[in-house]
Amino acid sequence: MGYKGKACDKPAPDFSSKLKALDAQAELIVAKYDQKSAATLTLLHLAQDACGYVTPEIEQWVARWADVTPVHVHGVVTFYSMYHQAPVGRHHIRFCTTTSCVLNGSEDLLGHVKKKLGIQNGGVTPDGKYSLEESECLCACDQAPVMQVGDDYHSQLTAKKIDRILDGLK
């Protein structure tokens, strides 16, 4: 499965050796919870951090550790936008497209980002540096328009501010 449901051109790589290396950490994580299933999100973060995105193989690994079905894990992956189902750029950009941001000019700013990077929603630049995801809400309506780059929020955006942010990323 590709990026948030879009078809992917390449088969998923084999992450079995990376996942095996995470088993000791997974055991410690699961031990912190009264119910193994409560560790699902944390295990997904662990695996995604190590592998870059979540594949069906990773969903099965998490399901085994969390004592839930792979279908349950897949439901979690597809529900939360923080999990990626295909490779993303080193700098993953989430751009808010909801009402508060739109009323404050996000549509034009999103167009600016798309043109600057040469990619559309769900795309990754050819050098793998950037990826772009239109997001329903980044929960910072009072600071609109907003984008998130990795874990960092950037608010009250202008085209110049976006250029400074993107040009400053290594």
N, C-alpha and C positions, 0 to 999 in steps of 0.2 A: 504494500500500500504506500502511496506517495504522500507528499506533504499535505496534511489535513484533508485527505481523501482524493487528491489528484494522483493520476497514474504516474508512476516513477519509471524511468527508462532502464534503470539498472537493477539487478537483483541485490537484495540486502547482503552485506558482507557477513561472514561468520564471526560472531562475537563470543563464541564459546570459551576461548582462552581468557578473554577479558572478564567474562562473567565468573569463571572459575576462580580467578584472582580476587573477586569481590565476595566470595562465599564467607570468608571469616568476618568481614564487615557486616554482611547481611545477618549472620548469626547473632552478632552483638546488637544490631538494630532490633531484630525480632524479639530478643530477650527483654527489651525494655517495655514491651507491651503485654497486657493481660491477655489480649486476643491477637493472634498473629495477623489477622486481616487489617488491624489498625496500622500496621507498618507499610501498607501498600504504597502510599504517596512517598514516603521516605525511601523505600526501595527503588521506586521509579526514578527519583532524583539521583540516587546513587548510580544507577545503571546509565541514565542519560548523561550524567557528568562524565562517566568513563568512556562511553561509546559515542556520544554526540547526539543521538536520537534514539527513539524507541522502535524496535522491530518486533515482529511476532515472536522471535526467539527470546527477546528480552521480556516480553509479556509473559511467556511461559515460565521463564526463570523467576520472575516476581511472583507469579501465581503459586509456584512450588513453595517458595519461602513464606508467603503470606497465607498459605493454605486456603486459597480461593481458586476459582476457575479462571482460565485464560480469558474467557469472555468477560468476566467481571473486570479484570485488569484492562482489557481493551476498552470497555465502557468508561473507565476512569481516564484513560489516555485520550479518548476522543471528547470527553466532557471538558477537561481542563486545557486551556490554551497554552499552558506552560510546558506541556509535553509535545515534542516534535516527532512526527512519523517519517521524516525524511531529513537528510542533511540540511543544516542551516549554515549561514555564513559565520565567520568568526565574530562578527558584530551583527546580532539579530535585532532588527528594528521592528517594533510593534507600534503602529500608528493608529491613534484613536479616531474612529469614524462615527461616533454617536452625536446626538443632538447638540450638546454643549460645545463640543469641538467644531462641529460643522458651522454653528452660528458664529463662531469666532475665526472662521477662515481655513479650517483644516482641509477642505477639499482642494483648494488651490495649493496649499503647502504639501499635501500628499502628492499632487501632480508634480510639484517641484522636486520632491525626493525621487519619484519614479524617473523623471527626466535626467536628473543628476546621476543616478546610479545605473540607468538604462535597464531597469527591471520592473516587472509588474508584481502585483500581490502574489505571494507564494514563490517568488523568484529568488535566485541566488546569482550574484555577479559572477562572471566567468573566472575571476581570480579567487573566488570563495571568501572574499573579505566581508561582503554584506549580504544579508537576506532581508526581505521585507514581508511583513504580515499586517494586513488591515485588521484592527482589533475592535470588537464591539464596545468595550469600555475599559479604560485603564484606571477608573475610580479616582480621578483627579479633576473632576468637572469644574471646580472653582479656579483651576489653573489653566484652563483650556486656551488654546489647543495644546495637546500633549502627545509626546512619543516616548517610548521606552527603548533604550539601547542596552541590551544585556539586562543587568539588574538596575540600571540607572534611569531615573525619570528625568525628562526635560520638558519644561512647561513654558507657557506664554510664548510660544514659538513664533518666529518670523523666518522668512527665507534666509536672511543673513545669519540668524542664530543657528539655523539648521546647517548651513554651510560651514560655520565655525565648528560645530559639534562633529559633523562627519569628516571634515578635513583634519580634525585633531585626533582621529582614531588611527591607531597603528595597526 
